[in-house]
Amino acid sequence: MKENQPAKKKKKPVDPSRSLIVIGGGAAGLMAAVQAAKTGVFVTLLEHNEKTGRKIAVTGNGRCNLTNLDQYEGAYRGTHPEFVRETFEQFSVKDTLDFFEEIGILTTERKGWLYPRSGQAKCVPELLEMKARSLKVKIKTLEHVKKIFFSDNLWNVQTETWTYQGGAVILAGGSKASAVAGADGSCYALASELGHQIIKPIPALTGLKCQNSSLSLWAGVRTEAAVQLFINGSPSGKETGEVQLTEYGISGIPVFQLSRYAARALAEKKQVQLSVNFLPEYTEETLKRLMKKRKELCPYKTEEELFAGLLPDRLVRLLMKQKDLLRSAVDFKLTVKDSLGFDLAQVCSGGVATDEINPSTLESRLHRGLYFAGELLDIDGACGGYNLQWAWSSGAVAGIHGAKELI
């Protein structure tokens, strides 16, 4: 050793009983790791992709709809949707926005929907990870968790290469929705092996495949419409907005909002139909009066030409093939045969049963020191930033209470 050179201090070994292990480096997992590390406990985050937050980086067409100011009743769904209340009481939308400002993310609002001011989704996981690393969170990527077990008063998380030990574990591995690599729903199996019930995961916030041999005629059309869902003949929800008409069926935000109910009903072997009103401001009766007036004004027009300027021409061509043109324009029936599947779904409905989780702490009722957060639970949100808000809030609450277990 050179003269006057200070000796290097040896790092104190980390006490496993004061360590918290977070499984999953998505929205909920990153938030949980940050909030837990703020308390001073040692946090290890395990992610099976080569980098954290890959799903966040592509959400909202690359813009990331962080949250929504309108937290309306019914925005969160599940077997027990009321489960979310105590979580949001502890970490609200305001708390979320304050946190993002703290780490450098300012927001811009569009009709209550909030996005990063930069317009770039990728800044969200980057700044979350930056904050986590500043708090000494140990982030281990390309770690595939094979088993979780409790032994000698410690939780053991076994991967392909190592066994991590801690006093508490947070499962935040997300669902198998999305085509992003690593969105495989592997945490369902881990939770199940620990005795937790899994409500069957079903694709949600996705397009719907429909039975009709003529749908290629309207492919590519975007238009305003009211879409009503019927399950076994009973009305089960209605949404209005821009729809996208495709060769396979129908998509767009109104369809996304109804898709979780349609897909789950199909999984239960129920009959699912949609009624689409392409002129939501009209009923069949008022449309008849309108078309009569248009004919009087332009007697030289054919029936098809009377719709010019009213509906997209490709849509009109398909409507002309129906037995009752006017009724079809305001009540176009579609029989739903499937969703677009997990790869093209934004989220899943279903997951770990919430009646086995303490709503105040998000701790398992079956195992002390085991916590859950995010989409892995049987909670899903409507389109508009609600699923990310659930991830932020549940991740924060699980992280805070998981750390309290160790202090």
C-alpha positions as CSV (number, residue, x, y, z in Angstrom):
1,M,0.0,0.0,0.0
2,K,1.3,3.4,-0.9
3,E,2.2,5.8,1.9
4,N,-0.6,8.0,3.1
5,Q,-3.2,6.2,0.9
6,P,-6.3,5.5,3.0
7,A,-7.2,1.8,3.4
8,K,-10.4,0.8,1.6
9,K,-13.3,0.2,3.8
10,K,-14.7,-3.3,3.6
11,K,-18.4,-3.4,2.7
12,K,-20.5,-4.7,5.5
13,P,-22.3,-7.9,4.4
14,V,-26.0,-7.3,3.8
15,D,-28.3,-8.8,6.5
16,P,-30.7,-11.0,4.5
17,S,-33.4,-10.5,7.2
18,R,-33.4,-6.8,6.3
19,S,-33.4,-7.4,2.6
20,L,-36.4,-7.2,0.3
21,I,-36.6,-9.0,-3.0
22,V,-38.9,-7.6,-5.8
23,I,-39.7,-10.0,-8.6
24,G,-40.5,-8.1,-11.8
25,G,-39.0,-4.9,-13.2
26,G,-42.1,-3.4,-14.7
27,A,-44.2,-0.5,-13.5
28,A,-45.3,-2.0,-10.2
29,G,-41.9,-3.6,-9.5
30,L,-39.9,-0.5,-10.1
31,M,-42.3,1.6,-8.0
32,A,-42.2,-1.0,-5.2
33,A,-38.4,-1.1,-5.2
34,V,-38.1,2.7,-5.0
35,Q,-40.6,3.1,-2.2
36,A,-39.1,0.2,-0.2
37,A,-35.5,1.5,-0.7
38,K,-36.6,5.0,0.6
39,T,-37.0,3.4,4.0
40,G,-33.4,2.3,4.2
41,V,-33.9,-1.5,3.6
42,F,-31.7,-3.2,1.1
43,V,-33.7,-4.0,-2.1
44,T,-32.9,-6.5,-4.9
45,L,-35.0,-6.3,-8.0
46,L,-35.0,-9.3,-10.3
47,E,-36.1,-8.9,-14.0
48,H,-36.0,-11.6,-16.6
49,N,-35.6,-9.3,-19.6
50,E,-32.3,-7.7,-20.4
51,K,-33.6,-4.3,-19.2
52,T,-36.4,-3.1,-16.9
53,G,-39.6,-1.4,-18.0
54,R,-39.8,-2.7,-21.5
55,K,-43.6,-2.8,-21.5
56,I,-43.8,0.8,-20.1
57,A,-41.6,1.9,-22.9
58,V,-44.1,0.9,-25.6
59,T,-47.3,1.7,-23.9
60,G,-49.7,4.3,-25.3
61,N,-48.1,4.1,-28.8
62,G,-44.8,5.1,-27.3
63,R,-46.2,8.1,-25.4
64,C,-47.2,6.3,-22.1
65,N,-50.6,7.3,-20.6
66,L,-49.3,7.5,-17.0
67,T,-52.7,8.0,-15.3
68,N,-56.1,9.7,-15.5
69,L,-57.5,12.5,-13.5
70,D,-61.0,11.1,-13.7
71,Q,-60.9,8.2,-11.3
72,Y,-64.5,7.2,-11.9
73,E,-66.4,4.4,-10.2
74,G,-66.1,1.3,-12.5
75,A,-62.7,2.3,-13.8
76,Y,-61.2,-0.8,-12.0
77,R,-62.6,-4.3,-12.6
78,G,-62.1,-7.7,-11.1
79,T,-63.9,-10.3,-9.0
80,H,-63.7,-7.8,-6.1
81,P,-63.2,-4.4,-7.7
82,E,-63.7,-2.7,-4.3
83,F,-60.3,-4.2,-3.4
84,V,-58.5,-1.2,-4.8
85,R,-60.0,1.4,-2.5
86,E,-57.6,1.0,0.4
87,T,-54.6,1.1,-1.9
88,F,-55.7,4.3,-3.5
89,E,-56.4,5.9,-0.1
90,Q,-52.7,5.3,0.7
91,F,-51.2,6.3,-2.7
92,S,-53.4,8.4,-4.8
93,V,-53.2,10.0,-8.2
94,K,-51.8,13.2,-6.6
95,D,-49.2,11.1,-4.7
96,T,-48.3,9.6,-8.1
97,L,-47.9,12.9,-9.8
98,D,-45.9,14.3,-6.9
99,F,-43.6,11.3,-7.1
100,F,-43.1,11.7,-10.9
101,E,-42.3,15.4,-10.5
102,E,-39.7,14.4,-7.8
103,I,-37.9,12.1,-10.3
104,G,-38.1,14.5,-13.2
105,I,-41.3,13.7,-15.1
106,L,-43.7,16.5,-15.8
107,T,-47.0,15.7,-17.4
108,T,-49.3,17.1,-20.0
109,E,-53.1,16.5,-20.0
110,R,-55.5,15.6,-22.7
111,K,-59.1,15.4,-21.5
112,G,-57.9,14.0,-18.1
113,W,-55.5,11.6,-19.7
114,L,-51.9,12.4,-18.5
115,Y,-48.7,11.8,-20.4
116,P,-45.1,12.7,-19.9
117,R,-44.4,16.2,-21.1
118,S,-41.6,14.9,-23.3
119,G,-44.1,12.7,-25.2
120,Q,-41.7,9.8,-24.8
121,A,-42.7,6.7,-22.9
122,K,-39.1,5.5,-22.6
123,C,-38.2,8.3,-20.2
124,V,-40.5,6.7,-17.6
125,P,-38.6,3.4,-17.0
126,E,-35.3,5.3,-17.5
127,L,-36.0,7.8,-14.7
128,L,-37.6,5.1,-12.4
129,E,-34.4,3.0,-12.7
130,M,-32.2,6.0,-12.2
131,K,-34.1,6.8,-9.0
132,A,-33.9,3.1,-7.9
133,R,-30.1,3.0,-8.5
134,S,-29.7,6.3,-6.6
135,L,-31.2,4.5,-3.6
136,K,-28.8,1.6,-4.0
137,V,-31.4,-0.9,-5.3
138,K,-29.5,-3.9,-6.7
139,I,-31.0,-4.5,-10.2
140,K,-30.4,-8.0,-11.6
141,T,-31.6,-8.5,-15.2
142,L,-31.8,-11.8,-17.2
143,E,-32.8,-13.5,-13.9
144,H,-35.5,-16.2,-14.4
145,V,-37.1,-17.1,-11.1
146,K,-37.7,-20.8,-10.8
147,K,-38.9,-21.3,-7.3
148,I,-39.8,-19.3,-4.1
149,F,-39.7,-21.0,-0.7
150,F,-39.5,-20.1,3.0
151,S,-36.7,-21.7,5.0
152,D,-34.9,-20.8,8.2
153,N,-37.0,-17.7,8.7
154,L,-36.0,-16.3,5.3
155,W,-37.6,-16.1,1.9
156,N,-35.5,-17.8,-0.8
157,V,-35.9,-16.9,-4.4
158,Q,-34.2,-19.4,-6.7
159,T,-33.1,-18.4,-10.2
160,E,-31.2,-20.3,-12.9
161,T,-27.9,-18.9,-11.4
162,W,-28.4,-18.0,-7.8
163,T,-30.6,-18.2,-4.7
164,Y,-31.5,-14.7,-3.3
165,Q,-32.5,-14.4,0.4
166,G,-34.7,-11.8,2.1
167,G,-37.0,-11.1,4.9
168,A,-39.8,-10.2,2.4
169,V,-40.7,-10.8,-1.2
170,I,-42.9,-8.8,-3.6
171,L,-44.3,-10.6,-6.6
172,A,-44.9,-7.9,-9.3
173,G,-44.2,-9.9,-12.5
174,G,-47.2,-8.7,-14.5
175,S,-49.4,-10.8,-16.8
176,K,-48.9,-12.5,-20.2
177,A,-50.6,-9.7,-22.1
178,S,-48.5,-7.9,-24.7
179,A,-46.1,-9.1,-27.4
180,V,-43.2,-7.6,-25.5
181,A,-40.6,-10.4,-24.9
182,G,-40.8,-11.7,-21.3
183,A,-44.6,-11.0,-20.9
184,D,-45.2,-14.7,-20.2
185,G,-47.2,-14.7,-17.0
186,S,-44.6,-16.8,-15.2
187,C,-45.5,-15.3,-11.8
188,Y,-48.9,-17.0,-12.0
189,A,-47.2,-20.3,-11.5
190,L,-45.0,-19.0,-8.7
191,A,-48.1,-17.7,-6.9
192,S,-50.0,-20.9,-7.5
193,E,-47.1,-23.0,-6.1
194,L,-47.3,-20.9,-2.9
195,G,-51.0,-21.9,-2.6
196,H,-52.7,-18.8,-4.1
197,Q,-55.8,-19.2,-6.3
198,I,-55.4,-17.9,-9.8
199,I,-58.5,-16.5,-11.5
200,K,-58.1,-17.6,-15.2
201,P,-56.2,-14.8,-17.1
202,I,-58.2,-13.6,-20.1
203,P,-57.1,-10.9,-22.7
204,A,-58.5,-7.5,-22.1
205,L,-58.3,-4.1,-23.8
206,T,-58.1,-5.7,-27.2
207,G,-60.0,-5.9,-30.5
208,L,-62.7,-8.5,-31.1
209,K,-63.0,-11.0,-33.9
210,C,-66.5,-11.3,-35.4
211,Q,-68.4,-13.6,-37.7
212,N,-69.2,-12.0,-41.1
213,S,-67.8,-12.9,-44.5
214,S,-68.2,-9.3,-45.8
215,L,-66.0,-7.5,-43.3
216,S,-63.1,-7.0,-45.8
217,L,-65.4,-4.4,-47.4
218,W,-65.0,-2.0,-44.5
219,A,-61.4,-2.8,-43.5
220,G,-59.4,0.4,-42.7
221,V,-62.4,2.6,-41.9
222,R,-62.3,4.7,-38.7
223,T,-65.6,6.3,-37.7
224,E,-67.6,7.4,-34.6
225,A,-70.0,4.8,-33.3
226,A,-71.8,3.6,-30.2
227,V,-71.1,0.0,-29.4
228,Q,-73.4,-2.1,-27.2
229,L,-72.4,-5.5,-25.8
230,F,-74.9,-8.3,-25.3
231,I,-74.1,-11.4,-23.3
232,N,-76.6,-14.2,-23.8
233,G,-79.0,-11.6,-25.2
234,S,-78.7,-9.3,-22.2
235,P,-77.2,-5.7,-22.5
236,S,-73.9,-5.7,-20.7
237,G,-72.3,-2.4,-21.4
238,K,-72.2,0.4,-23.9
239,E,-69.3,2.7,-25.1
240,T,-69.1,5.5,-27.7
241,G,-66.1,6.8,-29.6
242,E,-64.0,6.2,-32.6
243,V,-64.0,2.6,-33.8
244,Q,-61.7,0.9,-36.2
245,L,-63.3,-1.5,-38.7
246,T,-61.1,-4.4,-39.8
247,E,-61.1,-7.6,-41.8
248,Y,-61.3,-9.7,-38.6
249,G,-64.0,-7.5,-36.9
250,I,-63.8,-4.3,-34.8
251,S,-61.4,-2.5,-32.6
252,G,-60.8,1.0,-31.1
253,I,-61.2,2.4,-27.6
254,P,-65.0,1.7,-27.2
255,V,-64.4,-1.9,-28.1
256,F,-61.3,-2.1,-25.8
257,Q,-63.5,-1.0,-22.9
258,L,-66.0,-3.8,-23.5
259,S,-63.5,-6.5,-24.5
260,R,-62.7,-7.8,-21.0
261,Y,-66.4,-8.7,-20.5
262,A,-66.8,-10.1,-24.0
263,A,-63.6,-12.3,-23.8
264,R,-64.5,-13.6,-20.3
265,A,-68.1,-14.4,-21.4
266,L,-66.7,-16.3,-24.4
267,A,-64.4,-18.3,-22.1
268,E,-67.5,-19.2,-20.2
269,K,-69.1,-20.5,-23.4
270,K,-71.7,-17.7,-23.5
271,Q,-73.1,-16.0,-26.6
272,V,-71.6,-12.6,-27.2
273,Q,-73.0,-10.1,-29.7
274,L,-72.3,-6.4,-30.5
275,S,-74.8,-3.9,-31.7
276,V,-73.0,-1.0,-33.5
277,N,-74.8,2.3,-34.2
278,F,-72.7,4.1,-36.8
279,L,-74.8,7.3,-36.3
280,P,-75.0,7.5,-32.5
281,E,-76.9,10.8,-32.7
282,Y,-79.8,9.0,-34.5
283,T,-82.3,6.3,-33.8
284,E,-83.8,4.3,-36.6
285,E,-86.9,6.5,-36.6
286,T,-85.0,9.8,-36.7
287,L,-82.7,8.4,-39.4
288,K,-85.7,7.6,-41.6
289,R,-86.8,11.2,-41.4
290,L,-83.4,12.4,-42.2
291,M,-83.1,10.2,-45.3
292,K,-86.5,11.2,-46.5
293,K,-85.5,14.8,-46.3
294,R,-82.2,14.1,-48.1
295,K,-84.1,12.4,-50.9
296,E,-86.5,15.3,-51.2
297,L,-83.6,17.7,-51.5
298,C,-81.6,15.5,-53.9
299,P,-84.1,13.3,-55.8
300,Y,-81.5,12.4,-58.4
301,K,-79.4,10.4,-55.9
302,T,-79.5,6.6,-55.5
303,E,-80.0,5.1,-52.1
304,E,-76.3,4.5,-51.7
305,E,-75.5,8.1,-52.9
306,L,-77.8,9.5,-50.2
307,F,-75.3,8.3,-47.6
308,A,-72.4,10.2,-49.2
309,G,-71.2,12.8,-46.8
310,L,-72.9,11.0,-43.9
311,L,-70.8,7.8,-43.6
312,P,-67.5,6.5,-45.1
313,D,-68.0,5.0,-48.5
314,R,-66.5,1.6,-47.7
315,L,-68.9,1.3,-44.7
316,V,-71.8,2.3,-46.9
317,R,-70.9,-0.5,-49.4
318,L,-71.1,-3.1,-46.7
319,L,-74.4,-1.6,-45.3
320,M,-75.9,-1.9,-48.8
321,K,-75.6,-5.6,-48.6
322,Q,-77.8,-5.8,-45.5
323,K,-81.5,-6.6,-45.7
324,D,-82.5,-3.4,-43.9
325,L,-80.1,-0.6,-44.7
326,L,-81.4,2.0,-42.3
327,R,-81.7,-0.4,-39.4
328,S,-78.2,-1.7,-40.1
329,A,-76.8,1.8,-40.0
330,V,-78.0,2.2,-36.4
331,D,-78.1,-1.4,-35.2
332,F,-75.4,-3.4,-37.0
333,K,-75.3,-6.8,-35.4
334,L,-72.0,-8.6,-35.0
335,T,-71.5,-12.1,-33.4
336,V,-68.2,-12.1,-31.5
337,K,-66.2,-15.3,-31.8
338,D,-62.9,-14.4,-30.1
339,S,-60.5,-11.7,-28.9
340,L,-57.2,-11.0,-30.6
341,G,-55.4,-13.0,-27.9
342,F,-52.7,-12.2,-25.4
343,D,-50.1,-10.8,-27.8
344,L,-52.4,-8.0,-29.0
345,A,-54.0,-7.3,-25.6
346,Q,-52.9,-4.4,-23.4
347,V,-53.7,-6.2,-20.2
348,C,-55.3,-9.3,-18.7
349,S,-58.4,-9.7,-16.6
350,G,-58.0,-12.3,-13.9
351,G,-54.9,-13.2,-11.8
352,V,-54.1,-13.8,-8.2
353,A,-57.4,-13.9,-6.2
354,T,-57.7,-10.7,-4.2
355,D,-59.7,-12.3,-1.3
356,E,-56.4,-14.0,-0.4
357,I,-54.6,-10.6,-0.1
358,N,-54.8,-8.0,2.7
359,P,-56.2,-4.9,0.9
360,S,-54.5,-2.6,3.5
361,T,-50.9,-3.9,2.9
362,L,-51.1,-6.1,-0.2
363,E,-49.6,-8.9,1.9
364,S,-50.6,-12.5,1.4
365,R,-53.1,-13.8,3.9
366,L,-51.4,-17.2,3.4
367,H,-47.8,-16.3,4.0
368,R,-46.3,-13.5,6.1
369,G,-43.7,-11.4,4.2
370,L,-45.1,-12.2,0.8
371,Y,-46.6,-9.3,-1.1
372,F,-48.3,-8.7,-4.5
373,A,-48.6,-5.7,-6.8
374,G,-49.8,-4.7,-10.2
375,E,-51.4,-6.6,-13.0
376,L,-50.5,-10.0,-11.5
377,L,-53.5,-9.5,-9.2
378,D,-57.1,-10.0,-10.3
379,I,-57.6,-6.3,-11.0
380,D,-57.6,-4.6,-14.4
381,G,-58.5,-1.1,-15.4
382,A,-60.3,0.6,-18.2
383,C,-58.4,2.1,-21.1
384,G,-57.0,5.6,-20.2
385,G,-54.1,5.2,-17.8
386,Y,-56.0,3.2,-15.2
387,N,-53.9,0.1,-15.4
388,L,-50.7,2.0,-14.9
389,Q,-52.2,3.9,-12.0
390,W,-53.0,0.6,-10.4
391,A,-49.4,-0.5,-10.9
392,W,-48.0,2.8,-9.4
393,S,-50.3,2.7,-6.4
394,S,-50.2,-1.0,-5.7
395,G,-46.4,-1.1,-6.2
396,A,-45.9,1.8,-3.8
397,V,-48.2,0.3,-1.1
398,A,-46.5,-3.2,-1.4
399,G,-43.1,-1.6,-1.2
400,I,-43.9,0.6,1.8
401,H,-45.5,-2.3,3.8
402,G,-43.0,-4.9,2.7
403,A,-40.2,-2.6,4.0
404,K,-42.0,-2.1,7.3
405,E,-41.9,-5.9,7.7
406,L,-38.1,-5.6,7.9
407,I,-37.5,-2.4,9.9
